[in-house]
Amino acid sequence: MKNPTSINFRNKSRLLEIVFGEETFELPYEFLRVFSPSAEVQGHTPEEKKLQVGKRDVTITDVQPVGEYALKITFSDGHDSGLYSWDWLYEIGVRKDQLWEDYLSELTQAGASRDPDDPANLPFIEKKKPSCPNH
């Protein structure tokens, strides 16, 4: 895979525009968050993949290049694990429409939503474990 020839973060429209040669992909920030390559999201096996809910309003708060091969993206919900390699960004760019359709179907089947304030999402949100074992 070649490196992208252009990368633009469009914060107002919440889109990453990335160009690979003759191919241009516009990837919404929500889409990038939902399809984070991190093990926290993808799991180590397909069975471990975690459905991402309530990410409609997510923004990007920081982006750092990682060598010549990836970006480390920090999102407004605190998620910052996983490296977005050029290969990963190209792959999800090519498959964006099908991935998004499948994701929306998964949300519907699970009874969850993209809305961050939807109480139906509560069963899918991991509760932070207390630092004190007695609480």
N, C-alpha and C positions, 0 to 999 in steps of 0.2 A: 504494500500500500504506500502511495506517495503521501507526502505531507500536504496539508491544505494550503491553497494559495492565498486564501483570505479568510479571516475570522472576525466577525463583527457581532458585538452584543448590543442589541437594541432594547434598552431598558424600558422605554415608554411602551412598546408593543410586547415586551417580554419574549423576545425571540433571539435565538442564536442563528445568525446566518453564516454558514460555513461553505466554502467553495473548494472542491477537489477537481482541478482541471476544468473541464467543461460542465461539471455537475454542481449545482447549487442547492443546498438544503436549508430550509427555514425550520428550526426546531424550537417549539415553544418551551419556555422554562419549565412549565409543569410537566411536559413530556420528558425533558431531560431528567427531572427529579424522579418521576415514576419509573423511568428506565435506567436508573443509576446502575453502573456496573458493579457496585460494591456487594460483597458477600452479605452485608446487612440487609440488602434488598433482594438480591438474586438468590441468596442461599448458596450452599456448596453443591447442592443437587437440585434438580427441578422441583422436587417435592418440598424443599425448604424455602422456595420463593415466597416472599411476603407481599401480599396485596397492599399497595400504597393507596391510602384514602385521604380525602380532604386536602389535596394539593393544588386546587384550582388557583389560589392566590399567591403561590410561592414565587419568590423572586431570587435573584442571584446577588449575593452580597460580596463575594470575592472570587477571583479567578487567578490561579497561579500556573504558569507553564511548568511542566515536568519534563526536563530534558528537551529532546527534539521529537517526542513521541506522544505527549498527552497533556491534558489539562486537569488540574485539581480544582473542582468547583465547590464553593460553599453556598448553601441555600439559606433562605431566611428562616427556615424551620430548624436550623442548626445542623442539618445533614451535610457532612463534608468527607465521607469516606468513599473510596472508589476513585480510580483514575479513569478519566474519559480519554482513552487512546484514540489516535486517528482512525484506526481500524474499527473501533466500537462506534465512533461518531458516524463514520461512513456507513456501517452496517445498519444502524438504527435510522439513518437518513434514508437509505434505499427502501427500508421496510416500514417507514413511518405510518403510512395509512393503515396497513394491515395490523401493525402493533397496536395502534390507537383503537381501532375497531375491536380488537380482541380484549384490550384493557377495559373499554367501556362495557363490553359484554360481561367480563368478570365482575366488575363493580355491580352491575344489575343483578347478576345471579347471586352475589353475596349479600344483596340488600344494603350495600354501602353507596357512597357518593363522592363526588369531587369537592363538594362543599365542606370547607373546614369546620363549619359550625353545626353540621348535621349530627344529631345525637345517634343516628344509626351507625355512625363510624366508631363509636366508643369501643365495641368489642374487638376492633382491629388495631387499636392504638395501644402500643406497649406501655405499660406503666413503668415509670422509673423506679428502680429498686432503691430503698432507703440505704444510706451509707452506714447507718447504725443497725446492726443485726437485731436489736431488740424492738424495732419499730416497723 
